[in-house]
Amino acid sequence: MSENILLRIKEKLPSLPQSEKKIAAVILMDPAAVINLNASQLAEKAHSSSAAVIRLCRSLGIKGFVDLRLQLSADSQNIQENVYTDIQPGEDLEQIKKKLLINTGHVFSETNQVLDAESVKKAVNILHHSSVIYAYGLGASYIVAQDFQQKFSRIGKVVICSQDQHFLATSLVVADKDAVFIGFSNSGEKKEVIALLQIAKNTGLKTISLTQPTSNTLAQESDIALKTALSREAALRSGATISLLMQMYALDILFFAYAAHDYEASLKNIEISKAAIQDLYLENEEKK
């Protein structure tokens, strides 16, 4: 999947040093013009230095200013069509679709890079040997927790997902020692999720988290920290659109990694669960 350099700049912008931030702001303001500048001209336009331009390229994970211009040039059509902005008033449906497609494609690609393979393998191993899994998240992350329950229940795991913190707290403290708690939070700073993870840890249970790639509390406190790409939701995406899709995507990777690890049993249980749904549907039809 091709690199979306402007999206990467937007993601990195808040954490950049001031000298690099000024240059990044100029690029975002008029990326098409930067294609025709050299490093010194860009630095002068940003009231910064040529050295800062080079440092910015390193911060973005690219080789140098020539590579930056090449990536901007390759994306010139999308730049001209202004697809990297938030949804505009009265915007055409096709443009909305294109913007969302580019954004989601970018964060899926970034999540592929951020999600550590070794951490996924460790999580799969812990989940495989668990007697019961407790899943918890708030808001949009609760949807991810529910999806986790639905997926892993279908392949034979016992998964408890609830928004009732008191219920989960009392369940965790009396759980078997091979039980697992998995907490979902994009920010990794939701106090309710952190509190339940701490209870699980104090009880001696293994803990897993799924968060953004920052030094957040939930990731630091968990035994295994799974990470997605960094997402900065635009104003109209108050429903956590991009972060929700990233978490779902990372969860799918975890699920398929588990199914590949225990393929025969997973496939058998999926077939059994499908048959159960079909039987239930037929039984309901006969009662009509």
N, C-alpha and C positions, 0 to 999 in steps of 0.2 A: 504494500500500500504506500503510495507516495506521501512524502513529508509535507505537512501543512505548516510552513515556517511561521506564518503570521499568528496562527493559533498557539504555536509554541511560545512565541514572543509574549503574547497576552498572558499565558500561564505563568511565565517566568517574571513578568514585569514587577509585581509587588516585592519580590525578594532580591531584585538586582541592586547593586551599589548605585549611588546617585549618578556617577559619571556614565555608567552603562544605561541607566534608566532614561536619561535624557536622549541618548541615541536611539533607544528602542522606541521612545515616544515619537520621534521624528519619522522613523520607519513606518510605524502604525498610522501616522497622520497622512502620509503620502507615499505608499510603498512603490507605486509606479515610477515616481521620480528618482527613487534611490537606485533603480536599475542603471541609470545613466550617470551616477556619481562614482568617484573613487573614494577611498577611505578618508583621505584628508578633507575632501569636500563635504562628506557626510559629518565628519567630526566638527568642522567649522559651522555647519548649519545647525548642529545640536549644541554649540558652545561647549564642546568637550575636546577630547584629544584622539589622535589616531591610535594610540595605544589602547584607549578605552574601547574603540571599535573592535580591535582584535580580541580584547578580553570578553566583549559581549558575544562575539562569535563562539568563543570557547564555552561561555556560560550556556549557550544555546546548543552545544554539542555538535557544532559544525567546524570544518577545517579552517576556514578563514573568510575574509570579506568577498573574495571571488566566488566561493561556494554560496555565500548568502545571496549575492546578486543572481547567480544561476538559478537558485531555488525560487527567488522572486520572479525571475523572468519566465520560468517554467509554469508558474501559477498566474501569469499575467491576465489571462482571460477571466479567472475567478476574481482577481483584484479589480478589474474593470467593471465586472458585474456586481461588485460590492457584496459578495456573499459572506463576508466575515463579520458583518455587523449583526446586531440583534434585529428581531422582527420589527419592521417599520409599519406605521399606520397605513391601512389599506393595501398592504403588500400583496402582490400576485401570488396565487397558490403555488404555482410552479417554482417561484423563487423561494417561498417558504420551504417547500420540499427539498430544494437544492441545498439550502442553508443547513437544514437539519441533517441531511445525508452527509455533508462534508464534516460537520461537527461530530456526529456519531462515529463516522469512519475514522476520524483522527483519534478520538479517545479510545476506541477499540484497539487501534494500532499501538497507542501509547501504553495501554494496559497490558498488552502482550509483552512489552519490554519491561514494565515495572513489576509484573507479577512473577515473583521468584520461583523457579521450577523446584528447587530443593524444599522451599517452604510448603509448596503444594503437596509434594510427596510426603512430607512429615505429617501434614494435616490429614491426608488420605489414610496413612497408617494409624493415626490416633482414632479417626472416625471408624475405621474398619474394626478395631478392637473395643469399641465403646459398647456399653450395655444400653445406654440411653443418651440422647443428645438434646440439650436444652438450647433453643434458638431465640434470640431476642434482638429487637431493634425498635426505634421510634420513628413515627412519621413515615416517610417513603422507605426507610430502612426496615420498617415492619413488613412491608410488602415483600422485601427480599427475604426476610426471615420466614414468612409464610411460603414463599416459593421454595426455600430450602426444605421446609417440612414436607411439602407436596412431593418434591423430587426424591428425597432420600427415603421417605416412607414407602414409595412405590418399589424400591429395591430392597425392602426388608429391614430398614433401620427404624428403631423406635425414636421418634422425634416429638418433643413437646415444645410448642410455640404458643406463647400467650403474652398479652399486654398487661396482665395482672402481675405487677412486681411482687406483691406480697405472696402470691401463689408460687412464683418462681423462687423467691428467696427461701421459703419454707421447704420447697421441694429440693433445692440444691443442698441444703445443710444435712439432709438425710439420704442423699443419693449414694449409690454405689461408687466406690473409688475409681471405677473405670468409666464413669459417666463423663461427658464432655459438655462444656458450655461454649457456644459460639456467639459472639456479639457483632452486630452490624451497625456501623455508624460512619458516614462519609467523613465527618469532621474528626471523629475519634475523641470528642470531648463531651459527649452527652453524659451527664452525671449519673443518670439512671442506669445506663449500660455499663458504665465503669463500676458502679456500686455492685451490680449483680456479678460482674466478672471477679471483683474482689472477694465476694462471698464464695464463689466457686473455687477460687485459689486457696482461700483460707480453709476450705473443706478438703482440699487436696485433690481437686479435680483438674484435669487438663483444660486449657482455655485456648480458644482461637479467636482472632479478630479479623474483620475485613474493613479497611479504612483507606483514606487517601494517603499518598506517600509523603507524609510529614512525620516529625517527631512528636506525634500526638500521644496523649495519656493512655488511651485504650490499647494502641499498638505496643507501647512500651511495657504495659502491665501484663500482656497476654504471653502465653508460652510460644505461640506461633502467630506471627503477624503477616496476614496476606494484604497486599496493597493493590489499589487500582491507580489509574492515571489521575493527575491533578485536574479538578474541574472547578471552573469559576462560573457559576450560573449567571446568565444575563438577566436583566430586569424582568422580562416576561416569563422567565422559566422558574417561577416561584414554586412550581410543583416538583422541583429537583429533577427535571427531565433527564439531563445528561448524566448526573451522578447516579441516578436510579438505573439507567441503562448500563453504565459501567459496572455497577455492583452485580446486576443480573448477568452480565457477560462473564465476569470473574467467577460467579457462582456456577455458571454453566461449565466453565473450564474445570472447576473443582469436581463437579458432578461427573463429567465424562472421564476425568482422571481416575476417580473412584471406580466407575463402572469398568474401565479398562483394566484396573488392578484386580477386580473380582468379577471378571467378565461373565463366566458361566452362571454364577449365582444371581448376578444382577439381571441378566437377560431372562432367566427363568422367572424371577420375581416380577419383572415387568409384564411378562406374558400372563402370569397368574392374576396380576392386578387388572390387566386389560379385560381378561375373561370375567372377572368379578363385576366390573362396570357393565359389561355387555349383559350379564345375567340379571343385574339389577334393572337395567333398562327394559329388558324383555318382561320381567316380572311386573314392572310398573305399567307397561303397555297392556298386559293381560288384565290388570285390575280396572282399566278404564272402561 
